[in-house]
Amino acid sequence: MARVSIIIPNLNGKHHLEVCLGSLKDQSFKEFETIIVDNGSTDSSIEYLKTMRTEVEIIELKKNTGFSRAVNTGIKHALRNYETNHILLLNNDIECDKNFLSELIAGFINDEIGSVSSKMLNYYNRDIFDDTGNFITKNGMPFSRGQGEKDSGQYDKPEYIFGVCAGAAMYKREVFETVGFFDEDFFAYYEDIDFSFRLQIDGYRCYYNPKAVCYHKRGGTMKNSSMSYIFLIERNLFYLRIKNFPISILIMYSLYYNLDRLKRFLGYWKNIGFRYSFSAFKGYVSAIVNLPKFIQKRKLIQSNRIVQTRYIKSILA
């Protein structure tokens, strides 16, 4: 019988938790445990969660360690302490449809599938897509399929895709035991794209099941106009490409990537100010400074690669 461990990272999200945990309580599938990994919250999250001791397990971290380390802490705890078959990563600002868990489990239709993606809709406008799977272009630009589009049935087909959004994604236990965990050097943002890429490189596929529906308050955890956000996404984009792309694709599209970065930096400067443009530039420089470390990571990932370059190219947008 399938069993699921649900890992929810939390940072000052008490105002989100009641809806999120309430939707889990109403699930048609009941064989799961919920593990909240708190990243040093200073609101009343912990006090609230302690009133629910019989429903959730709480792991308290002393400070904000970032998304990657928080979920890794929860995943490792679940693998050590529970006979779980699947790991669900879930943002605290999500409400799940009552059949969400059962439909995600149903998405594991064969042994090659390592992860299953949900249909994420906007929490406030529920006919608008938030995410129907993560993709990445050949020049290294990730995007959430369907984001902002009106739902008119265009993403109702179950299919193989590049990867999952880790805000609401289910993974087979095996992938963490073979591929490893989320890269904690990312801290936050694009760590799920990186992990999806590594799964693909190791021969695992990702399946999108549109019947697994949830509702996301996008931006509920961090604003995408903050300087920290801009620094992290620019740095992590560089990390992502260096670690995972076959060398031929990396070289072929490097000019496009760098021209796009320059355009992005100028856009920040023009639209929201020089400080934001400078944060983006600092992220880029930070990645270059850490290049030797990520080249070593690349060597390990590429030495274990199972699929051929032409397959990798075929799954890039």
PyMOL commands that set and color helices and strands:
alter all, ss='L'
color gray80, all
select helices_A, chain A and resi 14-25+45-50+66-81+100-106+173-178+184-186+191-201+227-244+247-252+254-271+274-289+291-303+309-315
alter helices_A, ss='H'
color red, helices_A
select strands_A, chain A and resi 4-10+32-39+57-61+86-90+94-96+113-122+129-131+134-136+142-144+159-161+168-172+205-216
alter strands_A, ss='S'
color yellow, strands_A
deselect
rebuild
show_as cartoon
